[in-house]
Amino acid sequence: MKHYAVIGFPIEHSRSPRLHQAAFGLLDMDDCHFEALEIKPEDLGSWIKNDFRKFYQGAAITVPHKIEALKYIDVPTDSAIKIGAINTLYWLEDKVIGTNTDSVGALKAVESVMNDVENKKVLILGAGGAARSIIFALNFAGMKVAVWNRTSQKAQALAQEFEVGYLDALTPEAFDLFDLIVNTTPVGLKKWESLVPADYWSPHQVAFDVVY
């Protein structure tokens, strides 16, 4: 049996086991098993160095481990280095490779509902690992990206690193300037809630939430 997992903290919200197990079935990969594991931040390094290397063929990484996990792999891909976060572990010969598929997935999702993304204005809510990968992808696609975070220093630092814009205050007037709003924060993970008041939204805007 080949073993795969998604790791995070918390992890009970994750639908990855159902999604991947269904995919394994469709692909006749009956020798594969996918599970969700709750790994505390202080245990992340130990899990990758020991459990993953001994028992797993691959793993997905979710909040809050995407940035920290870079410290414990053998080789990051070029995209992972540029983004500064990983969401996938796999083996290449005897090396643990860390890569990031969030960026490609996010861009494809956006392009599926927005025909022409170039020069469209996008506001990223949050400054964590998911934000980094989506900023990287959308900026590369020619979108005009700005970052907002409840801790303004984190948003400013991230905006400077990726050479994109920064939004200091989430006001109705500023919010209305954007064509696409992407929530990369954990808000909404445990209950139905949003960082953005309902009356901020305009008909021309597209909402993209990385939370299920």
Biotite code that builds the C-alpha atoms (Angstrom):
import biotite.structure as struc

atoms = struc.array([
    struc.Atom([0.000, 0.000, 0.000], chain_id="A", res_id=1, res_name="MET", atom_name="CA", element="C"),
    struc.Atom([1.236, 3.489, -0.913], chain_id="A", res_id=2, res_name="LYS", atom_name="CA", element="C"),
    struc.Atom([0.493, 6.148, 1.689], chain_id="A", res_id=3, res_name="HIS", atom_name="CA", element="C"),
    struc.Atom([-0.277, 9.842, 1.125], chain_id="A", res_id=4, res_name="TYR", atom_name="CA", element="C"),
    struc.Atom([-1.510, 12.549, 3.495], chain_id="A", res_id=5, res_name="ALA", atom_name="CA", element="C"),
    struc.Atom([-2.501, 16.159, 3.939], chain_id="A", res_id=6, res_name="VAL", atom_name="CA", element="C"),
    struc.Atom([-1.015, 17.843, 7.000], chain_id="A", res_id=7, res_name="ILE", atom_name="CA", element="C"),
    struc.Atom([-2.195, 20.969, 8.772], chain_id="A", res_id=8, res_name="GLY", atom_name="CA", element="C"),
    struc.Atom([-3.325, 22.447, 12.068], chain_id="A", res_id=9, res_name="PHE", atom_name="CA", element="C"),
    struc.Atom([-6.302, 22.300, 12.355], chain_id="A", res_id=10, res_name="PRO", atom_name="CA", element="C"),
    struc.Atom([-7.148, 19.676, 9.725], chain_id="A", res_id=11, res_name="ILE", atom_name="CA", element="C"),
    struc.Atom([-10.725, 18.525, 10.377], chain_id="A", res_id=12, res_name="GLU", atom_name="CA", element="C"),
    struc.Atom([-12.034, 20.899, 7.687], chain_id="A", res_id=13, res_name="HIS", atom_name="CA", element="C"),
    struc.Atom([-10.003, 19.259, 4.923], chain_id="A", res_id=14, res_name="SER", atom_name="CA", element="C"),
    struc.Atom([-11.803, 17.404, 2.154], chain_id="A", res_id=15, res_name="ARG", atom_name="CA", element="C"),
    struc.Atom([-8.551, 16.266, 0.578], chain_id="A", res_id=16, res_name="SER", atom_name="CA", element="C"),
    struc.Atom([-8.881, 12.609, 1.683], chain_id="A", res_id=17, res_name="PRO", atom_name="CA", element="C"),
    struc.Atom([-12.273, 12.279, -0.035], chain_id="A", res_id=18, res_name="ARG", atom_name="CA", element="C"),
    struc.Atom([-11.105, 14.113, -3.157], chain_id="A", res_id=19, res_name="LEU", atom_name="CA", element="C"),
    struc.Atom([-7.869, 12.192, -3.557], chain_id="A", res_id=20, res_name="HIS", atom_name="CA", element="C"),
    struc.Atom([-9.324, 8.814, -2.644], chain_id="A", res_id=21, res_name="GLN", atom_name="CA", element="C"),
    struc.Atom([-12.007, 9.336, -5.290], chain_id="A", res_id=22, res_name="ALA", atom_name="CA", element="C"),
    struc.Atom([-9.307, 10.225, -7.829], chain_id="A", res_id=23, res_name="ALA", atom_name="CA", element="C"),
    struc.Atom([-7.334, 7.110, -6.911], chain_id="A", res_id=24, res_name="PHE", atom_name="CA", element="C"),
    struc.Atom([-10.459, 5.057, -7.586], chain_id="A", res_id=25, res_name="GLY", atom_name="CA", element="C"),
    struc.Atom([-11.064, 6.653, -10.974], chain_id="A", res_id=26, res_name="LEU", atom_name="CA", element="C"),
    struc.Atom([-7.450, 5.998, -11.947], chain_id="A", res_id=27, res_name="LEU", atom_name="CA", element="C"),
    struc.Atom([-7.548, 2.381, -10.704], chain_id="A", res_id=28, res_name="ASP", atom_name="CA", element="C"),
    struc.Atom([-4.864, 3.200, -8.134], chain_id="A", res_id=29, res_name="MET", atom_name="CA", element="C"),
    struc.Atom([-6.272, 0.754, -5.599], chain_id="A", res_id=30, res_name="ASP", atom_name="CA", element="C"),
    struc.Atom([-2.945, 0.423, -3.808], chain_id="A", res_id=31, res_name="ASP", atom_name="CA", element="C"),
    struc.Atom([-3.024, 4.080, -2.671], chain_id="A", res_id=32, res_name="CYS", atom_name="CA", element="C"),
    struc.Atom([-4.429, 5.508, 0.565], chain_id="A", res_id=33, res_name="HIS", atom_name="CA", element="C"),
    struc.Atom([-4.850, 9.195, 1.463], chain_id="A", res_id=34, res_name="PHE", atom_name="CA", element="C"),
    struc.Atom([-5.408, 10.498, 5.013], chain_id="A", res_id=35, res_name="GLU", atom_name="CA", element="C"),
    struc.Atom([-5.563, 13.772, 6.948], chain_id="A", res_id=36, res_name="ALA", atom_name="CA", element="C"),
    struc.Atom([-3.091, 14.324, 9.779], chain_id="A", res_id=37, res_name="LEU", atom_name="CA", element="C"),
    struc.Atom([-3.203, 17.086, 12.362], chain_id="A", res_id=38, res_name="GLU", atom_name="CA", element="C"),
    struc.Atom([0.404, 18.150, 12.904], chain_id="A", res_id=39, res_name="ILE", atom_name="CA", element="C"),
    struc.Atom([1.146, 20.892, 15.410], chain_id="A", res_id=40, res_name="LYS", atom_name="CA", element="C"),
    struc.Atom([3.626, 23.577, 14.273], chain_id="A", res_id=41, res_name="PRO", atom_name="CA", element="C"),
    struc.Atom([6.192, 22.469, 16.828], chain_id="A", res_id=42, res_name="GLU", atom_name="CA", element="C"),
    struc.Atom([6.022, 18.894, 15.457], chain_id="A", res_id=43, res_name="ASP", atom_name="CA", element="C"),
    struc.Atom([6.320, 19.759, 11.757], chain_id="A", res_id=44, res_name="LEU", atom_name="CA", element="C"),
    struc.Atom([10.070, 19.260, 11.395], chain_id="A", res_id=45, res_name="GLY", atom_name="CA", element="C"),
    struc.Atom([10.020, 15.965, 13.242], chain_id="A", res_id=46, res_name="SER", atom_name="CA", element="C"),
    struc.Atom([7.116, 14.648, 11.126], chain_id="A", res_id=47, res_name="TRP", atom_name="CA", element="C"),
    struc.Atom([8.814, 15.459, 7.817], chain_id="A", res_id=48, res_name="ILE", atom_name="CA", element="C"),
    struc.Atom([12.225, 14.205, 8.928], chain_id="A", res_id=49, res_name="LYS", atom_name="CA", element="C"),
    struc.Atom([10.898, 10.979, 10.420], chain_id="A", res_id=50, res_name="ASN", atom_name="CA", element="C"),
    struc.Atom([7.321, 9.932, 9.601], chain_id="A", res_id=51, res_name="ASP", atom_name="CA", element="C"),
    struc.Atom([7.161, 11.263, 6.055], chain_id="A", res_id=52, res_name="PHE", atom_name="CA", element="C"),
    struc.Atom([10.543, 9.865, 5.069], chain_id="A", res_id=53, res_name="ARG", atom_name="CA", element="C"),
    struc.Atom([9.717, 6.435, 6.485], chain_id="A", res_id=54, res_name="LYS", atom_name="CA", element="C"),
    struc.Atom([6.078, 5.908, 5.585], chain_id="A", res_id=55, res_name="PHE", atom_name="CA", element="C"),
    struc.Atom([4.779, 8.255, 2.848], chain_id="A", res_id=56, res_name="TYR", atom_name="CA", element="C"),
    struc.Atom([5.119, 8.566, -0.910], chain_id="A", res_id=57, res_name="GLN", atom_name="CA", element="C"),
    struc.Atom([3.734, 12.109, -1.007], chain_id="A", res_id=58, res_name="GLY", atom_name="CA", element="C"),
    struc.Atom([1.961, 14.759, 1.047], chain_id="A", res_id=59, res_name="ALA", atom_name="CA", element="C"),
    struc.Atom([-0.086, 17.930, 0.701], chain_id="A", res_id=60, res_name="ALA", atom_name="CA", element="C"),
    struc.Atom([0.600, 20.830, 3.066], chain_id="A", res_id=61, res_name="ILE", atom_name="CA", element="C"),
    struc.Atom([-1.986, 23.297, 4.293], chain_id="A", res_id=62, res_name="THR", atom_name="CA", element="C"),
    struc.Atom([-2.288, 26.007, 6.940], chain_id="A", res_id=63, res_name="VAL", atom_name="CA", element="C"),
    struc.Atom([-0.143, 26.953, 8.795], chain_id="A", res_id=64, res_name="PRO", atom_name="CA", element="C"),
    struc.Atom([2.814, 24.925, 7.509], chain_id="A", res_id=65, res_name="HIS", atom_name="CA", element="C"),
    struc.Atom([3.414, 26.110, 3.926], chain_id="A", res_id=66, res_name="LYS", atom_name="CA", element="C"),
    struc.Atom([6.269, 28.500, 4.696], chain_id="A", res_id=67, res_name="ILE", atom_name="CA", element="C"),
    struc.Atom([7.873, 26.634, 7.588], chain_id="A", res_id=68, res_name="GLU", atom_name="CA", element="C"),
    struc.Atom([7.977, 23.296, 5.708], chain_id="A", res_id=69, res_name="ALA", atom_name="CA", element="C"),
    struc.Atom([10.642, 24.693, 3.364], chain_id="A", res_id=70, res_name="LEU", atom_name="CA", element="C"),
    struc.Atom([13.171, 24.277, 6.176], chain_id="A", res_id=71, res_name="LYS", atom_name="CA", element="C"),
    struc.Atom([12.805, 20.505, 6.312], chain_id="A", res_id=72, res_name="TYR", atom_name="CA", element="C"),
    struc.Atom([12.981, 19.331, 2.689], chain_id="A", res_id=73, res_name="ILE", atom_name="CA", element="C"),
    struc.Atom([15.959, 18.362, 0.569], chain_id="A", res_id=74, res_name="ASP", atom_name="CA", element="C"),
    struc.Atom([15.257, 20.286, -2.631], chain_id="A", res_id=75, res_name="VAL", atom_name="CA", element="C"),
    struc.Atom([12.721, 23.076, -3.369], chain_id="A", res_id=76, res_name="PRO", atom_name="CA", element="C"),
    struc.Atom([11.584, 23.601, -6.958], chain_id="A", res_id=77, res_name="THR", atom_name="CA", element="C"),
    struc.Atom([12.332, 26.924, -8.653], chain_id="A", res_id=78, res_name="ASP", atom_name="CA", element="C"),
    struc.Atom([8.736, 28.067, -8.224], chain_id="A", res_id=79, res_name="SER", atom_name="CA", element="C"),
    struc.Atom([8.788, 27.150, -4.534], chain_id="A", res_id=80, res_name="ALA", atom_name="CA", element="C"),
    struc.Atom([11.932, 29.243, -4.048], chain_id="A", res_id=81, res_name="ILE", atom_name="CA", element="C"),
    struc.Atom([10.378, 32.257, -5.771], chain_id="A", res_id=82, res_name="LYS", atom_name="CA", element="C"),
    struc.Atom([7.113, 31.898, -3.863], chain_id="A", res_id=83, res_name="ILE", atom_name="CA", element="C"),
    struc.Atom([8.732, 31.110, -0.522], chain_id="A", res_id=84, res_name="GLY", atom_name="CA", element="C"),
    struc.Atom([6.194, 28.421, 0.361], chain_id="A", res_id=85, res_name="ALA", atom_name="CA", element="C"),
    struc.Atom([5.339, 24.828, -0.543], chain_id="A", res_id=86, res_name="ILE", atom_name="CA", element="C"),
    struc.Atom([2.112, 22.829, -0.564], chain_id="A", res_id=87, res_name="ASN", atom_name="CA", element="C"),
    struc.Atom([3.344, 19.479, -1.904], chain_id="A", res_id=88, res_name="THR", atom_name="CA", element="C"),
    struc.Atom([6.016, 16.950, -0.940], chain_id="A", res_id=89, res_name="LEU", atom_name="CA", element="C"),
    struc.Atom([7.145, 14.151, -3.233], chain_id="A", res_id=90, res_name="TYR", atom_name="CA", element="C"),
    struc.Atom([10.127, 11.910, -3.802], chain_id="A", res_id=91, res_name="TRP", atom_name="CA", element="C"),
    struc.Atom([12.647, 12.194, -6.623], chain_id="A", res_id=92, res_name="LEU", atom_name="CA", element="C"),
    struc.Atom([14.967, 9.230, -6.238], chain_id="A", res_id=93, res_name="GLU", atom_name="CA", element="C"),
    struc.Atom([16.105, 9.584, -2.604], chain_id="A", res_id=94, res_name="ASP", atom_name="CA", element="C"),
    struc.Atom([15.376, 13.303, -2.190], chain_id="A", res_id=95, res_name="LYS", atom_name="CA", element="C"),
    struc.Atom([12.297, 14.957, -0.687], chain_id="A", res_id=96, res_name="VAL", atom_name="CA", element="C"),
    struc.Atom([11.169, 17.625, -3.144], chain_id="A", res_id=97, res_name="ILE", atom_name="CA", element="C"),
    struc.Atom([8.975, 20.548, -2.116], chain_id="A", res_id=98, res_name="GLY", atom_name="CA", element="C"),
    struc.Atom([6.908, 22.324, -4.739], chain_id="A", res_id=99, res_name="THR", atom_name="CA", element="C"),
    struc.Atom([3.926, 24.659, -4.965], chain_id="A", res_id=100, res_name="ASN", atom_name="CA", element="C"),
    struc.Atom([0.852, 23.925, -7.074], chain_id="A", res_id=101, res_name="THR", atom_name="CA", element="C"),
    struc.Atom([-1.322, 26.632, -5.476], chain_id="A", res_id=102, res_name="ASP", atom_name="CA", element="C"),
    struc.Atom([-0.094, 29.214, -7.975], chain_id="A", res_id=103, res_name="SER", atom_name="CA", element="C"),
    struc.Atom([-1.069, 27.269, -11.095], chain_id="A", res_id=104, res_name="VAL", atom_name="CA", element="C"),
    struc.Atom([-4.380, 26.169, -9.588], chain_id="A", res_id=105, res_name="GLY", atom_name="CA", element="C"),
    struc.Atom([-5.289, 29.704, -8.561], chain_id="A", res_id=106, res_name="ALA", atom_name="CA", element="C"),
    struc.Atom([-4.491, 31.180, -11.978], chain_id="A", res_id=107, res_name="LEU", atom_name="CA", element="C"),
    struc.Atom([-6.526, 28.522, -13.792], chain_id="A", res_id=108, res_name="LYS", atom_name="CA", element="C"),
    struc.Atom([-9.470, 29.118, -11.456], chain_id="A", res_id=109, res_name="ALA", atom_name="CA", element="C"),
    struc.Atom([-9.356, 32.869, -12.053], chain_id="A", res_id=110, res_name="VAL", atom_name="CA", element="C"),
    struc.Atom([-9.042, 32.478, -15.818], chain_id="A", res_id=111, res_name="GLU", atom_name="CA", element="C"),
    struc.Atom([-12.093, 30.191, -15.831], chain_id="A", res_id=112, res_name="SER", atom_name="CA", element="C"),
    struc.Atom([-14.334, 33.106, -14.786], chain_id="A", res_id=113, res_name="VAL", atom_name="CA", element="C"),
    struc.Atom([-12.393, 36.132, -16.053], chain_id="A", res_id=114, res_name="MET", atom_name="CA", element="C"),
    struc.Atom([-11.719, 36.055, -19.790], chain_id="A", res_id=115, res_name="ASN", atom_name="CA", element="C"),
    struc.Atom([-8.961, 38.666, -19.864], chain_id="A", res_id=116, res_name="ASP", atom_name="CA", element="C"),
    struc.Atom([-6.975, 38.919, -16.643], chain_id="A", res_id=117, res_name="VAL", atom_name="CA", element="C"),
    struc.Atom([-4.192, 41.229, -17.816], chain_id="A", res_id=118, res_name="GLU", atom_name="CA", element="C"),
    struc.Atom([-4.270, 44.611, -16.059], chain_id="A", res_id=119, res_name="ASN", atom_name="CA", element="C"),
    struc.Atom([-7.265, 43.604, -13.935], chain_id="A", res_id=120, res_name="LYS", atom_name="CA", element="C"),
    struc.Atom([-6.939, 44.814, -10.350], chain_id="A", res_id=121, res_name="LYS", atom_name="CA", element="C"),
    struc.Atom([-6.825, 42.158, -7.644], chain_id="A", res_id=122, res_name="VAL", atom_name="CA", element="C"),
    struc.Atom([-6.840, 42.514, -3.866], chain_id="A", res_id=123, res_name="LEU", atom_name="CA", element="C"),
    struc.Atom([-5.254, 39.729, -1.828], chain_id="A", res_id=124, res_name="ILE", atom_name="CA", element="C"),
    struc.Atom([-6.573, 39.427, 1.719], chain_id="A", res_id=125, res_name="LEU", atom_name="CA", element="C"),
    struc.Atom([-3.908, 37.850, 3.908], chain_id="A", res_id=126, res_name="GLY", atom_name="CA", element="C"),
    struc.Atom([-0.133, 37.486, 3.947], chain_id="A", res_id=127, res_name="ALA", atom_name="CA", element="C"),
    struc.Atom([0.560, 33.789, 4.555], chain_id="A", res_id=128, res_name="GLY", atom_name="CA", element="C"),
    struc.Atom([1.732, 30.901, 2.403], chain_id="A", res_id=129, res_name="GLY", atom_name="CA", element="C"),
    struc.Atom([-1.368, 30.775, 0.202], chain_id="A", res_id=130, res_name="ALA", atom_name="CA", element="C"),
    struc.Atom([-1.167, 34.526, -0.378], chain_id="A", res_id=131, res_name="ALA", atom_name="CA", element="C"),
    struc.Atom([2.437, 34.229, -1.543], chain_id="A", res_id=132, res_name="ARG", atom_name="CA", element="C"),
    struc.Atom([1.675, 31.633, -4.206], chain_id="A", res_id=133, res_name="SER", atom_name="CA", element="C"),
    struc.Atom([-1.404, 33.460, -5.523], chain_id="A", res_id=134, res_name="ILE", atom_name="CA", element="C"),
    struc.Atom([0.387, 36.818, -5.645], chain_id="A", res_id=135, res_name="ILE", atom_name="CA", element="C"),
    struc.Atom([3.195, 35.154, -7.592], chain_id="A", res_id=136, res_name="PHE", atom_name="CA", element="C"),
    struc.Atom([0.800, 33.627, -10.148], chain_id="A", res_id=137, res_name="ALA", atom_name="CA", element="C"),
    struc.Atom([-1.522, 36.585, -10.669], chain_id="A", res_id=138, res_name="LEU", atom_name="CA", element="C"),
    struc.Atom([1.312, 39.104, -10.826], chain_id="A", res_id=139, res_name="ASN", atom_name="CA", element="C"),
    struc.Atom([3.059, 36.917, -13.420], chain_id="A", res_id=140, res_name="PHE", atom_name="CA", element="C"),
    struc.Atom([-0.188, 36.844, -15.443], chain_id="A", res_id=141, res_name="ALA", atom_name="CA", element="C"),
    struc.Atom([-0.171, 40.638, -15.655], chain_id="A", res_id=142, res_name="GLY", atom_name="CA", element="C"),
    struc.Atom([-2.761, 41.475, -13.020], chain_id="A", res_id=143, res_name="MET", atom_name="CA", element="C"),
    struc.Atom([-2.348, 44.567, -10.848], chain_id="A", res_id=144, res_name="LYS", atom_name="CA", element="C"),
    struc.Atom([-1.986, 43.077, -7.370], chain_id="A", res_id=145, res_name="VAL", atom_name="CA", element="C"),
    struc.Atom([-2.369, 44.734, -3.975], chain_id="A", res_id=146, res_name="ALA", atom_name="CA", element="C"),
    struc.Atom([-2.145, 43.144, -0.527], chain_id="A", res_id=147, res_name="VAL", atom_name="CA", element="C"),
    struc.Atom([-4.132, 43.813, 2.631], chain_id="A", res_id=148, res_name="TRP", atom_name="CA", element="C"),
    struc.Atom([-3.671, 42.142, 6.002], chain_id="A", res_id=149, res_name="ASN", atom_name="CA", element="C"),
    struc.Atom([-4.978, 42.824, 9.491], chain_id="A", res_id=150, res_name="ARG", atom_name="CA", element="C"),
    struc.Atom([-1.329, 43.080, 10.563], chain_id="A", res_id=151, res_name="THR", atom_name="CA", element="C"),
    struc.Atom([-0.304, 45.885, 8.227], chain_id="A", res_id=152, res_name="SER", atom_name="CA", element="C"),
    struc.Atom([3.441, 45.311, 8.670], chain_id="A", res_id=153, res_name="GLN", atom_name="CA", element="C"),
    struc.Atom([3.101, 41.799, 7.197], chain_id="A", res_id=154, res_name="LYS", atom_name="CA", element="C"),
    struc.Atom([1.186, 43.117, 4.201], chain_id="A", res_id=155, res_name="ALA", atom_name="CA", element="C"),
    struc.Atom([3.749, 45.849, 3.597], chain_id="A", res_id=156, res_name="GLN", atom_name="CA", element="C"),
    struc.Atom([6.651, 43.402, 3.823], chain_id="A", res_id=157, res_name="ALA", atom_name="CA", element="C"),
    struc.Atom([4.991, 40.951, 1.423], chain_id="A", res_id=158, res_name="LEU", atom_name="CA", element="C"),
    struc.Atom([4.093, 43.720, -1.046], chain_id="A", res_id=159, res_name="ALA", atom_name="CA", element="C"),
    struc.Atom([7.673, 44.968, -1.052], chain_id="A", res_id=160, res_name="GLN", atom_name="CA", element="C"),
    struc.Atom([9.069, 41.457, -1.538], chain_id="A", res_id=161, res_name="GLU", atom_name="CA", element="C"),
    struc.Atom([6.904, 40.771, -4.590], chain_id="A", res_id=162, res_name="PHE", atom_name="CA", element="C"),
    struc.Atom([6.951, 44.389, -5.806], chain_id="A", res_id=163, res_name="GLU", atom_name="CA", element="C"),
    struc.Atom([3.171, 44.750, -5.778], chain_id="A", res_id=164, res_name="VAL", atom_name="CA", element="C"),
    struc.Atom([0.770, 47.241, -4.223], chain_id="A", res_id=165, res_name="GLY", atom_name="CA", element="C"),
    struc.Atom([-0.334, 47.562, -0.623], chain_id="A", res_id=166, res_name="TYR", atom_name="CA", element="C"),
    struc.Atom([-3.699, 48.566, 0.818], chain_id="A", res_id=167, res_name="LEU", atom_name="CA", element="C"),
    struc.Atom([-3.521, 50.149, 4.247], chain_id="A", res_id=168, res_name="ASP", atom_name="CA", element="C"),
    struc.Atom([-7.239, 50.313, 5.069], chain_id="A", res_id=169, res_name="ALA", atom_name="CA", element="C"),
    struc.Atom([-10.119, 48.143, 3.879], chain_id="A", res_id=170, res_name="LEU", atom_name="CA", element="C"),
    struc.Atom([-12.581, 50.965, 3.129], chain_id="A", res_id=171, res_name="THR", atom_name="CA", element="C"),
    struc.Atom([-15.591, 50.756, 0.781], chain_id="A", res_id=172, res_name="PRO", atom_name="CA", element="C"),
    struc.Atom([-14.036, 53.299, -1.573], chain_id="A", res_id=173, res_name="GLU", atom_name="CA", element="C"),
    struc.Atom([-10.721, 51.456, -1.843], chain_id="A", res_id=174, res_name="ALA", atom_name="CA", element="C"),
    struc.Atom([-12.397, 48.058, -2.078], chain_id="A", res_id=175, res_name="PHE", atom_name="CA", element="C"),
    struc.Atom([-14.564, 49.134, -5.014], chain_id="A", res_id=176, res_name="ASP", atom_name="CA", element="C"),
    struc.Atom([-11.479, 49.749, -7.180], chain_id="A", res_id=177, res_name="LEU", atom_name="CA", element="C"),
    struc.Atom([-10.696, 46.034, -7.452], chain_id="A", res_id=178, res_name="PHE", atom_name="CA", element="C"),
    struc.Atom([-12.008, 43.567, -10.012], chain_id="A", res_id=179, res_name="ASP", atom_name="CA", element="C"),
    struc.Atom([-11.022, 40.428, -8.101], chain_id="A", res_id=180, res_name="LEU", atom_name="CA", element="C"),
    struc.Atom([-10.831, 39.851, -4.337], chain_id="A", res_id=181, res_name="ILE", atom_name="CA", element="C"),
    struc.Atom([-9.033, 36.780, -3.022], chain_id="A", res_id=182, res_name="VAL", atom_name="CA", element="C"),
    struc.Atom([-9.391, 35.633, 0.574], chain_id="A", res_id=183, res_name="ASN", atom_name="CA", element="C"),
    struc.Atom([-6.304, 33.663, 1.617], chain_id="A", res_id=184, res_name="THR", atom_name="CA", element="C"),
    struc.Atom([-6.907, 34.022, 5.367], chain_id="A", res_id=185, res_name="THR", atom_name="CA", element="C"),
    struc.Atom([-8.406, 31.314, 7.630], chain_id="A", res_id=186, res_name="PRO", atom_name="CA", element="C"),
    struc.Atom([-11.516, 33.463, 8.138], chain_id="A", res_id=187, res_name="VAL", atom_name="CA", element="C"),
    struc.Atom([-14.492, 31.292, 7.229], chain_id="A", res_id=188, res_name="GLY", atom_name="CA", element="C"),
    struc.Atom([-12.678, 28.059, 8.005], chain_id="A", res_id=189, res_name="LEU", atom_name="CA", element="C"),
    struc.Atom([-14.773, 27.105, 11.026], chain_id="A", res_id=190, res_name="LYS", atom_name="CA", element="C"),
    struc.Atom([-17.968, 29.069, 10.450], chain_id="A", res_id=191, res_name="LYS", atom_name="CA", element="C"),
    struc.Atom([-19.711, 31.109, 7.766], chain_id="A", res_id=192, res_name="TRP", atom_name="CA", element="C"),
    struc.Atom([-18.093, 34.540, 8.009], chain_id="A", res_id=193, res_name="GLU", atom_name="CA", element="C"),
    struc.Atom([-16.187, 37.037, 5.890], chain_id="A", res_id=194, res_name="SER", atom_name="CA", element="C"),
    struc.Atom([-13.612, 39.773, 6.333], chain_id="A", res_id=195, res_name="LEU", atom_name="CA", element="C"),
    struc.Atom([-15.596, 41.902, 3.885], chain_id="A", res_id=196, res_name="VAL", atom_name="CA", element="C"),
    struc.Atom([-18.980, 43.416, 4.838], chain_id="A", res_id=197, res_name="PRO", atom_name="CA", element="C"),
    struc.Atom([-21.756, 42.431, 2.443], chain_id="A", res_id=198, res_name="ALA", atom_name="CA", element="C"),
    struc.Atom([-22.485, 46.037, 1.439], chain_id="A", res_id=199, res_name="ASP", atom_name="CA", element="C"),
    struc.Atom([-18.908, 46.550, 0.150], chain_id="A", res_id=200, res_name="TYR", atom_name="CA", element="C"),
    struc.Atom([-19.468, 44.370, -2.917], chain_id="A", res_id=201, res_name="TRP", atom_name="CA", element="C"),
    struc.Atom([-20.276, 45.636, -6.421], chain_id="A", res_id=202, res_name="SER", atom_name="CA", element="C"),
    struc.Atom([-21.693, 43.653, -9.370], chain_id="A", res_id=203, res_name="PRO", atom_name="CA", element="C"),
    struc.Atom([-18.463, 43.975, -11.362], chain_id="A", res_id=204, res_name="HIS", atom_name="CA", element="C"),
    struc.Atom([-16.380, 42.152, -8.741], chain_id="A", res_id=205, res_name="GLN", atom_name="CA", element="C"),
    struc.Atom([-15.343, 38.501, -8.562], chain_id="A", res_id=206, res_name="VAL", atom_name="CA", element="C"),
    struc.Atom([-14.776, 36.780, -5.205], chain_id="A", res_id=207, res_name="ALA", atom_name="CA", element="C"),
    struc.Atom([-12.262, 33.958, -4.837], chain_id="A", res_id=208, res_name="PHE", atom_name="CA", element="C"),
    struc.Atom([-12.074, 32.210, -1.454], chain_id="A", res_id=209, res_name="ASP", atom_name="CA", element="C"),
    struc.Atom([-9.367, 29.620, -0.808], chain_id="A", res_id=210, res_name="VAL", atom_name="CA", element="C"),
    struc.Atom([-11.378, 28.381, 2.195], chain_id="A", res_id=211, res_name="VAL", atom_name="CA", element="C"),
    struc.Atom([-13.805, 25.569, 1.343], chain_id="A", res_id=212, res_name="TYR", atom_name="CA", element="C"),
])
